[in-house]
Amino acid sequence: MADVRLMVAGREYIVTCKDGEEPRLQTLGSMVDEMAREAGGASGGLNESRLLLFSALLLADKLQDSRNVGSNMAAHADSNDSNSYDQALATLDKLADRLEALADRLEV
């Protein structure tokens, strides 16, 4: 296990993680610190508990936005897949008609 020192809103926290996870934890800590600074700047004069609460809410809001974007992209991809399928069927129908017409000509 490894100890990682994180600075969040000007305060140092020591967090334990599995070996090898230190860089990820540092990145996550930086994100929390960024949100804490944003929350502190917007609200001003928050105590530590409320500052961390607002930071968590800001991160949750960003996460929800990301999920919504992902859902919208998935829905759009499904729609495109459906359109592509319909277009492929239409193309195959046209080809089948042309092949039948050619076959009719060859029979004559």
C-alpha positions in Angstrom: 0.0 0.0 0.0 1.1 3.5 -0.7 0.4 6.9 0.9 -0.4 9.8 -1.3 -0.4 13.4 -0.1 -3.2 15.4 -1.7 -3.7 19.2 -1.4 -7.3 20.1 -1.5 -8.4 23.7 -0.9 -5.1 24.5 0.8 -5.2 21.6 3.2 -3.1 18.5 3.0 -4.7 15.0 3.2 -2.8 11.7 3.3 -4.7 9.0 1.5 -3.7 5.3 1.3 -4.1 3.4 -2.0 -2.9 0.3 -3.7 0.6 0.4 -5.2 0.6 1.7 -8.7 -2.6 3.8 -8.2 -0.7 6.9 -7.0 -0.8 8.8 -10.3 -4.6 8.3 -10.7 -5.2 9.3 -7.1 -3.1 12.5 -7.7 -5.2 13.3 -10.7 -8.4 12.7 -8.9 -7.2 14.9 -6.0 -6.3 17.6 -8.4 -9.8 17.5 -9.8 -11.3 17.7 -6.3 -9.0 20.6 -5.5 -10.1 22.4 -8.7 -13.8 22.0 -7.8 -13.0 23.1 -4.2 -11.4 26.3 -5.6 -14.4 26.8 -7.9 -16.9 26.3 -5.1 -15.0 28.5 -2.7 -14.7 31.3 -5.2 -18.4 31.1 -6.1 -19.7 30.9 -2.6 -16.9 32.4 -0.4 -16.6 31.9 3.3 -17.5 28.2 3.4 -16.3 26.0 6.2 -14.3 22.9 5.2 -17.3 20.5 5.4 -19.5 22.7 3.2 -16.7 23.4 0.8 -16.1 19.7 0.3 -19.9 19.2 0.0 -20.1 21.8 -2.8 -17.0 20.3 -4.5 -18.7 16.9 -4.5 -21.9 18.4 -5.9 -20.0 20.1 -8.7 -18.2 16.9 -9.6 -21.5 15.0 -9.5 -23.0 17.6 -11.8 -20.1 17.1 -14.3 -20.5 13.4 -14.0 -24.2 13.6 -14.7 -23.6 15.8 -17.7 -21.0 13.3 -19.0 -23.5 10.5 -18.6 -26.2 12.4 -20.4 -23.8 13.1 -23.3 -22.9 9.4 -23.4 -26.6 8.4 -23.4 -27.4 10.9 -26.2 -24.4 9.6 -28.3 -25.6 6.0 -27.8 -29.1 6.9 -28.8 -27.8 8.8 -31.9 -25.6 5.8 -32.8 -28.6 3.4 -32.5 -30.5 5.7 -34.8 -27.7 5.8 -37.3 -27.4 2.0 -37.1 -31.1 1.8 -37.8 -30.8 4.2 -40.7 -27.8 2.3 -42.1 -29.7 -0.9 -41.9 -32.7 0.5 -43.7 -30.5 2.0 -46.4 -28.7 -1.3 -46.8 -32.0 -3.1 -47.2 -33.2 -0.6 -49.8 -30.0 -1.0 -51.8 -30.3 -4.8 -51.7 -33.9 -4.5 -52.9 -32.8 -2.4 -55.8 -30.0 -4.8 -56.7 -32.4 -7.8 -56.5 -34.8 -6.0 -58.9 -31.9 -5.3 -61.3 -30.8 -8.9 -61.1 -34.3 -10.2 -61.8 -34.6 -7.8 -64.8 -31.3 -9.2 -66.1 -32.4 -12.7 -65.5 -35.6 -12.0 -67.4 -33.6 -10.7 -70.4 -31.4 -13.7 -70.4 -34.3 -16.0 -70.5 -35.7 -14.5 -73.7 
